[in-house]
Amino acid sequence: MHGSVIWQILGWVAFALNVWGNLALTTKGVRGWIIRIFSNACWIPYGVVTGAWALTANHGLFALINAYGWWKWTRDAKAVSTPGETPWTAAHEVRRRAAYRNGFEAGRKAQR
């Protein structure tokens, strides 16, 4: 009984991390990828213990995708960074430039 309560708690923690990670990804920052990897790290043992093999495979694959996303965002941020800038501040610069570009394009469409 005691063990099943721990696994139920782990399942809810994994769920909360999953939601939080997805919300963090909407800001287009690297934090969401990291949170999602922790979520996957919770879901995988939960799936093994409960015998939910599809869930285990799903989150194993998602862990790889999230690691790739984290690596890609960090690499892309480094490509646009200036000396002394971290990948996290560079990611902010990427978002700022994209917002400016999107706003500029929206303004051009409105003028037509």
Residue frames as qw, qx, qy, qz and C-alpha x, y, z in Angstrom:
[[0.000, 0.886, 0.465, 0.000, 0.00, 0.00, 0.00],
 [0.315, -0.793, 0.083, 0.514, 2.72, 2.46, 1.00],
 [0.415, -0.167, 0.582, 0.679, 4.59, 1.89, -2.27],
 [0.247, 0.583, 0.671, 0.386, 1.51, 2.51, -4.39],
 [0.108, -0.933, -0.259, 0.227, 0.98, 5.89, -2.71],
 [0.368, -0.581, 0.352, 0.635, 4.52, 6.91, -3.63],
 [0.337, 0.137, 0.705, 0.608, 3.92, 5.93, -7.25],
 [0.095, 0.805, 0.575, 0.114, 0.64, 7.84, -7.32],
 [0.222, -0.874, -0.011, 0.433, 2.42, 10.92, -5.98],
 [0.395, -0.306, 0.552, 0.668, 5.17, 10.48, -8.61],
 [0.290, 0.485, 0.717, 0.408, 2.48, 10.30, -11.30],
 [0.021, -0.930, -0.363, 0.063, 0.96, 13.59, -10.13],
 [0.343, -0.711, 0.248, 0.561, 4.38, 15.24, -9.93],
 [0.405, 0.017, 0.675, 0.617, 5.10, 14.07, -13.48],
 [0.177, 0.732, 0.621, 0.216, 1.74, 15.46, -14.60],
 [0.159, -0.934, -0.141, 0.288, 2.40, 18.84, -12.96],
 [0.392, -0.505, 0.445, 0.628, 5.89, 19.05, -14.45],
 [0.391, 0.307, 0.716, 0.490, 4.49, 18.15, -17.85],
 [0.087, 0.883, 0.454, 0.080, 1.92, 20.96, -17.74],
 [0.291, -0.864, 0.090, 0.402, 4.45, 23.45, -16.38],
 [0.478, -0.257, 0.573, 0.614, 7.00, 22.46, -19.03],
 [0.337, 0.536, 0.651, 0.419, 4.49, 22.84, -21.83],
 [0.044, -0.960, -0.268, 0.070, 3.50, 26.27, -20.57],
 [0.406, -0.704, 0.290, 0.505, 7.16, 27.26, -20.30],
 [0.515, 0.088, 0.626, 0.579, 7.73, 26.19, -23.90],
 [0.249, 0.828, 0.476, 0.157, 5.18, 28.77, -25.04],
 [0.178, -0.934, 0.089, 0.297, 7.67, 31.47, -23.99],
 [0.767, 0.595, -0.157, 0.183, 10.20, 29.98, -26.44],
 [0.150, -0.790, 0.553, -0.219, 12.88, 29.63, -23.76],
 [0.481, 0.297, -0.822, 0.069, 15.11, 26.71, -22.85],
 [0.325, -0.233, 0.667, -0.628, 13.52, 26.34, -19.39],
 [0.820, 0.104, 0.067, -0.559, 10.56, 24.41, -20.85],
 [0.746, 0.341, -0.569, -0.052, 12.80, 21.73, -22.32],
 [0.170, 0.334, -0.786, 0.491, 14.55, 21.18, -19.00],
 [0.539, -0.087, 0.473, -0.692, 11.27, 20.95, -17.07],
 [0.861, 0.216, -0.170, -0.427, 9.91, 18.49, -19.63],
 [0.549, 0.363, -0.738, 0.150, 13.00, 16.28, -19.25],
 [0.137, -0.197, 0.753, -0.612, 12.35, 16.11, -15.49],
 [0.736, 0.094, 0.171, -0.648, 8.74, 15.24, -16.27],
 [0.794, 0.321, -0.477, -0.198, 9.89, 12.42, -18.54],
 [0.272, 0.348, -0.809, 0.388, 12.27, 11.22, -15.82],
 [0.436, -0.069, 0.605, -0.662, 9.22, 10.84, -13.55],
 [0.795, 0.237, -0.031, -0.557, 6.93, 9.24, -16.13],
 [0.571, 0.395, -0.711, -0.107, 9.35, 6.52, -17.23],
 [0.092, 0.127, -0.916, 0.370, 9.69, 4.70, -13.87],
 [0.527, 0.144, 0.415, -0.728, 5.98, 5.29, -13.21],
 [0.741, 0.338, -0.301, -0.497, 5.15, 3.56, -16.49],
 [0.421, 0.302, -0.852, 0.074, 7.47, 0.64, -15.73],
 [0.122, -0.049, 0.811, -0.570, 6.03, 0.06, -12.24],
 [0.582, 0.276, 0.353, -0.678, 2.42, 0.34, -13.40],
 [0.546, 0.137, 0.793, 0.234, 3.04, -1.79, -16.49],
 [0.432, 0.831, 0.214, -0.277, 2.06, 1.04, -18.83],
 [0.676, -0.119, 0.436, 0.582, 4.60, 0.18, -21.52],
 [0.364, 0.698, 0.386, 0.481, 3.18, 2.55, -24.13],
 [0.237, -0.969, -0.046, -0.052, 3.48, 5.41, -21.61],
 [0.669, -0.538, 0.318, 0.403, 7.05, 4.37, -20.86],
 [0.607, 0.232, 0.471, 0.596, 7.98, 4.26, -24.56],
 [0.143, 0.885, 0.324, 0.303, 6.17, 7.55, -25.18],
 [0.310, -0.945, 0.093, 0.034, 8.09, 9.41, -22.50],
 [0.725, -0.285, 0.386, 0.494, 11.37, 7.73, -23.39],
 [0.487, 0.480, 0.429, 0.590, 10.97, 9.13, -26.90],
 [0.070, -0.950, -0.201, -0.228, 9.78, 12.50, -25.56],
 [0.594, -0.707, 0.157, 0.349, 12.88, 12.66, -23.34],
 [0.621, 0.012, 0.431, 0.655, 15.06, 12.34, -26.46],
 [0.222, 0.732, 0.410, 0.496, 12.99, 14.97, -28.29],
 [0.320, -0.941, -0.112, -0.009, 13.18, 17.32, -25.31],
 [0.650, -0.481, 0.269, 0.524, 16.96, 16.83, -25.03],
 [0.498, 0.319, 0.462, 0.661, 17.23, 17.62, -28.75],
 [0.000, -0.886, -0.339, -0.317, 15.05, 20.73, -28.33],
 [0.500, -0.828, 0.040, 0.252, 17.17, 21.92, -25.41],
 [0.640, -0.205, 0.391, 0.629, 20.37, 21.35, -27.42],
 [0.370, 0.544, 0.483, 0.578, 18.95, 23.05, -30.52],
 [0.144, -0.951, -0.234, -0.142, 17.69, 26.11, -28.64],
 [0.565, -0.708, 0.174, 0.388, 21.01, 26.46, -26.84],
 [0.600, 0.021, 0.471, 0.647, 22.96, 26.05, -30.09],
 [0.232, 0.723, 0.446, 0.474, 20.73, 28.53, -31.97],
 [0.304, -0.944, -0.121, 0.052, 21.02, 31.02, -29.13],
 [0.620, -0.483, 0.285, 0.548, 24.82, 30.75, -29.20],
 [0.532, 0.353, 0.481, 0.600, 24.79, 31.45, -32.95],
 [0.073, 0.819, 0.285, 0.493, 23.24, 34.89, -32.43],
 [0.560, -0.769, -0.177, 0.253, 24.93, 35.78, -29.17],
 [0.288, 0.846, -0.268, 0.360, 27.57, 38.41, -28.66],
 [0.524, 0.212, -0.642, 0.518, 30.65, 38.09, -26.43],
 [0.048, -0.125, 0.591, -0.795, 29.74, 37.86, -22.76],
 [0.666, -0.064, -0.039, -0.743, 26.18, 36.81, -23.49],
 [0.387, -0.102, 0.899, -0.177, 24.82, 33.51, -22.19],
 [0.055, -0.196, -0.862, -0.463, 22.63, 31.18, -24.28],
 [0.048, -0.624, -0.735, 0.260, 19.69, 32.18, -22.08],
 [0.037, 0.692, 0.089, -0.715, 20.07, 35.90, -22.73],
 [0.022, 0.240, -0.662, -0.709, 20.72, 35.16, -26.38],
 [0.022, 0.404, 0.902, 0.152, 17.48, 33.14, -26.51],
 [0.035, 0.738, 0.433, -0.516, 15.74, 36.26, -25.22],
 [0.019, 0.534, -0.340, -0.774, 17.34, 38.21, -28.07],
 [0.027, 0.088, 0.879, 0.469, 16.08, 35.63, -30.59],
 [0.019, 0.630, 0.765, -0.133, 12.54, 36.05, -29.19],
 [0.011, -0.716, -0.133, 0.685, 12.86, 39.85, -29.27],
 [0.001, -0.329, 0.583, 0.743, 14.00, 39.83, -32.89],
 [0.010, 0.300, 0.910, 0.287, 11.20, 37.44, -33.87],
 [0.014, 0.715, 0.592, -0.373, 8.62, 39.63, -32.12],
 [0.007, 0.623, -0.153, -0.767, 9.97, 42.71, -33.90],
 [0.004, -0.121, 0.779, 0.615, 9.96, 40.93, -37.24],
 [0.008, 0.474, 0.878, 0.064, 6.41, 39.63, -36.69],
 [0.009, 0.750, 0.380, -0.541, 5.21, 43.08, -35.62],
 [0.021, -0.483, 0.399, 0.779, 6.90, 44.65, -38.62],
 [0.002, -0.100, -0.870, -0.483, 5.29, 42.18, -41.00],
 [0.010, 0.632, 0.753, -0.182, 1.89, 42.70, -39.37],
 [0.001, -0.704, -0.098, 0.704, 2.33, 46.46, -39.79],
 [0.004, -0.265, 0.631, 0.729, 3.18, 46.05, -43.46],
 [0.002, 0.358, 0.903, 0.238, 0.06, 43.94, -44.03],
 [0.006, -0.717, -0.552, 0.426, -2.09, 46.54, -42.29],
 [0.011, -0.579, 0.177, 0.796, -0.76, 49.28, -44.60],
 [0.100, 0.019, 0.804, 0.586, -1.79, 47.39, -47.74]]
